[in-house]
Amino acid sequence: MSLSQDFIHYKDKLYPKYESEGNASQFIIPFAKHICKGNGLDIGCAKKEWALPWAKPIDVLFGDGYDAYNLPSGEFDFIFSSHCLEHLNDWVYALEYWISKLKLDGHLLLYLPHYDQEYWLPWNNRKHFHVLLPNVLKDFLVNHPDICKDTLYVTGRDLNHSFAVFARKKSSVHYPSKHKIY
């Protein structure tokens, strides 16, 4: 096998062939083992064998009634999702819903395509509806009232042309007072 068979040519650039084969989660699972503990979900894994082995796999393809917008009842210690959010029509609603399903102190770990991988961009890959940039995800989570700001972490691009976002739900959620101040 020549080295050129290990790469894909796209618009005069070379990309590793493994980026076209799915199972992107394999590159973040070593990190996930350290933070995704307890009872959790892997949303959008596409194949059960690609899911975190200790998580309940969730994907519309499984035909069990669960998907990114309809999760099992209860609250979870973690929610993990790899290369799924960009496929959803309403990623803001999905993330708000996922955060609501986390237990207090629960963890959210997202793994997403990086902008510099050209054939993953929505105008080149019609399966992707959004370009999700690290700073956009960070801004969304910083402004979410249930996210603990001091544990929010967003990585740069890795060798899989992806980035990760890690957040923790606050240990207590304070709701604004309904009393009017005159």
N, C-alpha and C positions, 0 to 999 in steps of 0.2 A: 504494500500500500504506500503510495507516495504521499508526501506531506500535503500536497494540494487537495487530496481527497478528504482531508480533515477540515477543510474550510469551504465556505460558501462565498462566491463572488456576488456582490450586490452593489450596483452603482459605483464600480471601480474600487470597492473596498472589500477587504477580506474579513469574514466573521467566522468564528468557530462553528463547525457543523452541528455540534451538540445544542446550539441555541435554536435550531430549527426542529428539534426532536421532542420537545416537551420536557416535563419533569424538571423544571427549573428549581423546584424546592430542594433538590439534592444538594444545591450549593449553599443553602441557608440552614438546612437541618442540623449540621454540627453546632451552630450557634443556638438554634431553637431548643436543643436538648438542655441547655443551661437555664432557660427562662420559661419555657412552656411546660409547666409541671401541673399535675393534678388532672382534673376533668376538663377536657377542652375539645374544640372543634377545629378541623382543617377545612376551610371554606374554599370551594372551587378547585379541588385537587385533580379533577378530570378522570383519574383512574384511582381505584382504591389502593393499588400497590404504590402509588406516588404520594399518598397521604402520610402525615406523621404517624408512625406505627401506634402511638399511644393516644391518638386523637380520634374522634368520631369524624369520618369523612363525609363531607357535604358537597353535593354537586347535583345540579338539575338532571344530569345524564343518568343518575342512579335510579330515577323513577320512584323514589320513596316518599315524595311529597315535600322534601326539604330542598331549599336552595338559599342563595345569598339573602333573599328577602323574607324567607320563612324558615326559621331555625327551630330546633326542638325546644320544648318548654324548659324552663329552669334558667339558672344562671351558671356561668362557667368560669373556671379559674383562668383560662386563656382562650383566645381566638387567634388562629394562625391563618394566613391566606397568602398564597404565592401566585403571582401572575394571574390574578382574577379580577381585581378592582377595575382595571382598564376595559374589561369586557362588559361591565354593567352600565345600564342606561343612566342610573342615578347613583353615582358613587358617594355623594354626600349623604343621601338618605341611608344607603347601605352602611356606611361607617357609623352614623348616629345610631342605627339599629343594633349593630354589632356591639358598640360600647354599652348600650342599654342592657345587653345580654351578659355582660361581664359582672362577676361578683365584685364587691368592693375590694380593692387591691389586685384585681385581675389584670392580666397582661394581654396586650394586643401586639402582634408581630406581623407586619406586612412586608412582602418581598415583591418588588415591582420592576417593570422594564425601565431602563434608563433611556433618556431622550436621544443619546448618541447612537443607539442601535436603530439605524434607519429603516430596516424592513419591519420593525415593530410599530412604527408610527401609523396612526389611523388612516392617513391618506395612501399608505403603501400596504397596509394590512387591515382589510375591512372588518376583521373580527374584533379589532380594538376600536372602542368608541372615544377614548380619552388619551391624552398625554398627561401623565401625572408626574409632576416635577417634585423633587425633594422639598424645596422651599414651600410649595403649595400645600403639601401634606403636613409639613411642620406648622405652617400658619393655621391650617384648619384645626389641628390638635391643640396648639397653644391657646386658641380661642374657644375650645370646647370646655364647658364648665365642669365636666366630670373627669378631666384628664389632669394628672399630677404633672405640673410643668417641670419639676426638678428631675424627673426620670425620663423625660422625652428625649429620644436619641434618633437621629437620622444620619445614615451613612452616606458616603460618596459611592461612585460607581465601582463595582467589583469586576472580576475577570469574566463574569457572565453577563456583562452589560446590564446589570441590575443594581438596585439599591434597596436598603432595608429601613424600616421605620419601626421603632419600638416605643410603646407607651404603656403607662400603668394607670388604671382607674384609681381615683382618689380613695382613701380609706374611709372617708365619710363624705357624703354629698350634702351640701348645704343649699337649701332652696331659698330663694328670695322671700322676704316677708311680704305678706299680702296686705299689711297695714299701710294705709296712706300716711304720708308725712306732710303736714300742712305748714 
